[in-house]
Amino acid sequence: MSKKNLKLGLFGFGCVGQGLYHVLHETHGVKAEIKKICVKHHNKTRPISESFFTFNKEEILNDPEIDVVVELIDDAKAAFEIVKTALEHGKAVVTANKKMLAEHLEEIYDLQRKHGKPVLYEGSVCGSIPILRNLEEYYDNDLINSIEGIFNGSTNYILTKVFEEKKSYSDALKKAQELGFAESDPSLDVQGYDPKYKLVIAIAHTFGVFVKPEEVINIGIDRISDLDLKFARDNGYFIKLIARAFKADGKIYGFVAPQFIEAVNPLASVRNEFNAVQVQGAFAEKQLFIGKGAGSYPTGSAVLSDISALTYDYAYEYKKLLQGDNHEFSNALLVDVFVSFELGTNITIQDFAKFESGYAAQGKQYMVGQVSLSKLQQWSALEGVGIILAPNSSFVALDSASTDLVEELKSA
C-alpha cells in the first residue's frame, strides 16, 4: 500500500471504536485518518462531530478515497458481509470480530488471495497481546508443540474477584458487567465461546489448520460451585479458564475448559482482565505473553497496530498453512477431570476410562478420573454438572496407533 496517509472507513463506534479513535489521535507514529464512521443508531449521543457519521454503509464501501475498512461491530453475519464487500472493492480490512473470523476464516483466507488485499485481525485474539504477528513472524520456522493460556479477560476478572475478595460468582459477574468487561448477556464469555473463537483463529496461525468453531469443545465457568471454590482454596489451587491446542502424532487437539492450577504456576498470578498466552516450541521452548485482554484502549491499540502495519504493506502469509504439514484436528482425547453433579444425575463410574475416586457432600456427588472429551461435552449439556480439569491433567490420544501419553502439563 505504501501510502503516507491512509484514509479509514470505520464500521461501529462502540467501546473498541472509540478506543481506536482516541489512540489514533494521541499517537504520532501512524499516518492515518478516519474519513467516515458508519453506525446503526440515529439518535445516540456521540462524543465527536456528527460530520464523521453515516448510516449508509455504501458511503464507505464505494468511496475510492478510503483505503482501509475497519470493522468493529458486534454482528458477526453483517461483519462478514462488510469484510467480503470491502475486499471485492479493493480495500484492505482490519477487524477485531473473533466470532466472525472463527466462522469464516478459511473463506477470508481465500478472498485475500483472490482479491490481493489483506485482512489483519491482531485485536481479535487476546486484546493487547501481539500474539498473531509473533506466530507469523517470530515462530515462523519453529516447530510449535502447543499454545495455551487465559484467552478471556471477563472470566479471568470474575475468577480473580472470587478468589482474592471472596466474592460470590454472581457478585463478581455483576461487577464485571458494571466495568464493561462482561456484556449484559455474558454467556459468550462465561460459557467459553469467546475464548473458543480466539483459539480457532490462533490454531490457524500456530499449526496451519482451519477448524470450525463447532468442532472445538468449550466448557465454561458458569457451573463452578461454592464447593468447587472451597476445594480449590483448601488445596492451594486457583481456577482459570484455559484455552489450549497442541500437536501430537500428526494431529491437532484443542479445547476450552476450567482447570485447577497450582499457585506456583505462572498463570495463577495473571489477574483481573489480563490475558496470558504461553507458546511452547521445539527450539524456543516456553514463552509467556501477558497483557490486557479487555477494554477500549487495549483492543483499540491492537487495531491501530494493524493499521500501522498496512502502511508498509504487511499481510499475513499463513506460513504454517503453506508449509504443508496437513495436520488433522481431532477430539479423540482422554483428560483428567473433577466432575460434580446433583445426586440422581445420570453419571456413573462406567463413564470413566479410568476412575480414581469419588465422594458425596451437601447433596452433590464428586468423581475424579480420566474421561473422553466427547463424554465431557455430553455432561456439559446436563443441568447442574460442573467440570474442572485436574491440576496435573494428562492428555491421552485415542485415535493414534497406540494410546500413549501425548502431553502432560502441570496446569495449562
Protein Blocks (a to p, Z undefined) as FASTA:
>chain_A
ZZabdcdddehjafklmmmmmmmmmpckbccddfbdcdfblklccfbdfklpccbfklmm
mmmklmbdcdfbfbfklmmmmmmmmmmnopacddfbfklmmmmmmmmmmmmmmnopacdd
fkmngpjacfklmmmmmmmmpccfbdcdjfbfklmmmmmmmmmnopafklmmmmmmmnop
acfblmlmmnommmmmmmmmmmmmmnopacdfklpccddfklpcfklmmmmmmnopacdd
ddddddeehiacdddddddddfklmklmpgcjbdcdddddfklmpadddddfbdjklmmm
mmmmmmmmmmnopacehlmlmnonopacdfbdcddddddddehiacdfklpmbdfbdcde
ehiacddddddfklmmmmmmpghiacdddfklccddfkbmblcdfbdcfkZZ
